[in-house]
Amino acid sequence: MISFSRLFSLTALLPIALSLSAQDFEVAPVRLDFAAEPGENQTKTINVKNHSNRKASFVVVINDFLPSSDGSRKSMPPNTTRRTAANWININPSFFELNPGEQIPIQITMLVPGDEYGAAWCMLYIQPTTEQTAWSVDKALGAGVTVSGRIGVLVYQSPASNSNHSIKVTAFTETTISTDTDRKFLATIDNLGDKVSPCKVLLIASNIETAEEKQFAPINVETFPKMTRNVELELPANSLPAGKYAIAVVVDYGPRYSLEGAQLVIDVK
């Protein structure tokens, strides 16, 4: 395992406000990053717009999620995970109606307990509803509504004073099999800190004889505190001349931190 000095300059990974559409309504942004200190509160706004040609009702509900090593997220009931922020969220309004073309701002307030210094997260779902008179309604949403399509908003909280970033590459192996056209590799990245850390992960190939280097396009991933993230990388066929190469996986998780990585040697024929 090796630790790289910074080989090149990469800009900090910043959250990007996005919008998604589903079933004739729109939500923007779909990610909220809070940085409230323990005992403080912070408010952010999401906007919901009705693109349909009829009046629609919406409800906002909270879920937890568990990150997986492959990057997927498993939805969980609220307040069931160790790092849940579900109990800290206030939504105003949580139920509303929109006329055709109408838009409404939804205030999301994060109220952080006085003894919570680490990272926490949850998911908000904005869901259109239809009135229902039958008894078989979704009790989680209250009587009289049933849910159709929904849009999720990721919610992250970490105090601004929490600077505990620590990323390590703990394994790097080639996983190519005989039927593969491209050569494939697997990097195992451990987040040893207490922050949700976005990372750029890339391959650098160095010809051992000529010292020529080739850098391949990075992959953006997100790593969660005290969890492992597996990242699959590919070396495209015919991208390197024949020779012996040192293949390095490089992980960049911000301009204030040294690059992390590992390497192995391969033959290209």
C-alpha positions in Angstrom: 0.0 0.0 0.0 1.4 3.4 -0.9 0.4 7.0 -0.1 0.7 9.4 -3.1 1.8 13.1 -2.9 -0.6 15.2 -4.9 0.2 14.5 -8.6 -2.2 16.9 -10.1 -4.7 19.6 -9.2 -8.4 18.7 -8.8 -11.1 21.1 -7.8 -13.0 20.4 -4.6 -16.1 18.2 -5.1 -19.1 20.5 -4.5 -22.8 19.5 -4.2 -24.7 20.3 -7.3 -28.3 21.4 -7.2 -30.2 19.2 -9.5 -33.8 18.7 -10.5 -35.6 15.6 -11.5 -39.0 15.1 -13.0 -41.5 12.2 -12.5 -45.1 11.9 -13.3 -45.5 15.5 -14.3 -43.9 17.1 -11.3 -40.5 18.5 -10.5 -38.3 18.7 -7.4 -35.1 20.8 -7.1 -32.6 20.4 -5.7 -32.4 16.6 -5.0 -29.6 16.9 -2.4 -29.4 19.0 0.7 -26.1 19.4 2.6 -26.5 20.8 6.1 -23.5 22.0 8.3 -25.3 22.9 11.5 -23.3 22.8 14.7 -24.6 20.7 17.7 -27.5 22.5 19.3 -28.0 24.7 16.3 -30.5 24.6 13.4 -30.3 25.4 9.7 -33.0 25.7 7.1 -32.8 25.0 3.3 -35.5 25.1 0.6 -36.6 22.6 -2.0 -39.0 23.6 -4.7 -41.9 21.4 -6.0 -43.6 22.3 -9.3 -46.7 20.7 -10.8 -46.3 20.3 -14.5 -49.6 18.4 -15.1 -52.8 20.0 -16.4 -54.8 19.3 -13.2 -54.6 20.1 -9.5 -52.5 17.6 -7.5 -51.8 16.9 -3.8 -48.4 16.0 -2.5 -46.9 14.7 0.7 -43.3 14.7 2.0 -42.2 11.7 4.0 -38.9 10.7 5.6 -37.0 7.5 5.3 -33.6 6.2 6.4 -31.1 4.5 4.1 -28.2 2.2 4.5 -25.3 2.7 2.1 -23.8 -0.4 0.5 -20.2 -1.2 -0.6 -21.3 -1.2 -4.2 -22.7 2.3 -4.0 -26.4 1.4 -3.8 -28.7 2.5 -1.0 -31.2 0.4 0.9 -34.3 2.2 2.0 -35.2 1.8 5.6 -38.0 3.0 7.9 -37.2 6.3 9.6 -35.2 6.3 12.9 -33.9 2.7 12.3 -30.3 3.3 11.5 -27.4 4.4 13.7 -26.6 7.6 11.7 -30.2 8.6 11.1 -31.1 12.3 10.8 -34.8 11.6 10.5 -35.7 12.8 14.0 -33.9 16.1 13.4 -35.9 17.2 10.4 -38.9 19.6 10.3 -40.8 20.0 7.0 -43.0 23.0 6.3 -45.4 22.2 4.7 -45.3 18.4 4.6 -48.7 18.2 2.8 -49.8 20.6 0.1 -51.8 21.1 -3.1 -50.6 22.6 -6.4 -52.6 23.9 -9.3 -51.4 23.3 -12.9 -48.1 25.1 -13.4 -47.9 26.2 -9.7 -44.7 25.9 -7.7 -44.2 25.9 -3.9 -41.0 26.3 -1.7 -40.7 23.6 1.0 -38.6 24.6 4.0 -36.5 21.8 5.4 -35.1 22.6 8.9 -32.3 20.6 10.5 -32.3 20.8 14.3 -29.2 19.1 15.6 -29.1 17.8 19.2 -26.4 19.3 21.4 -24.4 16.1 21.7 -24.3 15.2 18.0 -20.9 16.0 16.4 -20.7 13.4 13.6 -22.3 12.9 10.2 -25.9 11.8 9.8 -28.2 11.4 6.8 -31.7 10.4 5.6 -34.0 10.7 2.6 -37.0 12.8 1.8 -39.6 11.5 -0.6 -42.0 13.9 -2.3 -45.0 11.9 -3.4 -48.2 12.9 -5.3 -51.3 11.5 -3.6 -54.8 10.7 -4.6 -57.8 10.8 -2.4 -59.2 7.5 -1.2 -62.3 6.5 0.8 -61.5 2.8 1.3 -60.2 1.6 4.7 -57.1 0.0 3.0 -55.0 3.2 3.1 -51.4 3.6 3.8 -51.3 4.2 7.5 -47.7 5.6 7.3 -49.2 8.6 5.3 -52.4 9.0 7.3 -56.0 8.2 6.3 -57.4 9.1 2.9 -54.4 9.1 0.6 -52.5 6.5 -1.5 -49.1 7.0 -3.1 -48.1 7.0 -6.7 -44.6 7.9 -8.1 -42.1 9.8 -6.0 -38.9 11.7 -6.1 -36.2 11.3 -3.4 -34.1 14.1 -1.9 -30.8 13.1 -0.2 -30.2 14.9 3.1 -26.8 15.0 4.7 -25.8 16.7 8.0 -22.3 17.2 9.3 -21.1 20.1 11.5 -18.8 22.6 9.8 -16.4 22.0 12.6 -16.2 18.3 11.8 -13.0 18.0 9.7 -12.4 14.3 10.3 -11.7 13.2 6.7 -9.6 10.0 6.3 -9.6 7.8 3.3 -7.4 4.7 2.7 -7.1 2.3 -0.2 -7.0 -1.1 1.5 -6.9 -3.4 -1.5 -6.3 -3.2 -5.2 -6.6 -6.3 -7.5 -7.1 -7.2 -11.1 -10.4 -9.0 -11.7 -10.1 -9.6 -15.5 -11.5 -12.9 -16.7 -10.8 -14.7 -20.0 -14.0 -13.4 -21.7 -13.4 -9.7 -20.9 -12.4 -7.4 -23.7 -11.1 -4.6 -21.3 -8.9 -5.3 -18.3 -10.8 -4.8 -15.0 -9.7 -3.9 -11.6 -11.3 -3.6 -8.1 -10.2 -0.9 -5.6 -11.4 -1.2 -2.0 -11.7 2.2 -0.2 -12.2 2.5 3.5 -13.6 5.7 5.0 -11.9 5.9 8.4 -13.2 9.4 9.2 -16.5 10.8 10.3 -17.5 12.6 7.1 -19.4 11.6 4.0 -16.5 12.1 1.6 -17.0 12.4 -2.2 -14.0 11.0 -4.0 -12.5 10.9 -7.5 -11.0 7.5 -8.3 -8.9 7.0 -11.4 -6.2 4.8 -12.9 -2.7 5.9 -13.9 -0.6 3.6 -16.1 3.2 4.2 -16.0 5.4 2.4 -18.5 8.2 0.9 -16.5 10.8 1.1 -19.3 10.0 4.5 -20.8 8.4 6.2 -17.7 5.6 7.5 -19.9 2.3 7.9 -18.0 -1.3 7.8 -19.1 -4.2 9.0 -16.9 -7.7 7.6 -17.4 -11.0 9.4 -16.7 -12.0 9.5 -13.1 -15.1 8.0 -11.5 -17.0 10.0 -8.9 -18.0 8.0 -5.8 -19.3 8.8 -2.3 -17.9 7.1 0.8 -19.6 6.9 4.2 -18.0 7.0 7.6 -16.6 3.8 8.9 -17.7 2.0 5.8 -16.1 0.3 2.8 -16.6 1.3 -0.8 -15.7 -1.1 -3.7 -15.0 0.7 -7.0 -14.7 -1.2 -10.3 -12.3 0.3 -12.9 -11.6 -0.6 -16.5 -8.5 -0.3 -18.6 -9.9 -0.1 -22.2 -8.5 -2.6 -24.7 -5.7 -1.2 -26.9 -5.3 1.9 -24.8 -1.7 1.1 -24.0 1.2 -0.1 -26.2 2.8 -3.4 -25.4 5.0 -3.3 -22.3 5.3 -3.7 -18.6 3.3 -1.1 -16.6 2.8 0.0 -13.0 -1.0 0.5 -12.7 -1.9 2.8 -9.8 -5.4 3.5 -8.5 -5.5 7.1 -7.1 -8.1 8.5 -4.8 -8.6 12.2 -4.5 -11.0 13.3 -1.7 -10.2 17.0 -1.6 -7.4 19.6 -2.2 -6.4 19.7 1.5 -5.6 16.0 1.6 -2.8 13.9 0.2 -3.8 11.5 -2.6 -4.3 7.9 -1.5 -3.7 4.9 -3.6 -2.1 1.6 -4.4 -0.4 0.0 -7.4 0.3 -3.3 -9.1 2.4 -4.4 -12.1 0.9 -5.8 -15.3 2.1 -6.9 -18.7 0.4 -5.6 -21.8 0.8 -7.7 -24.8 
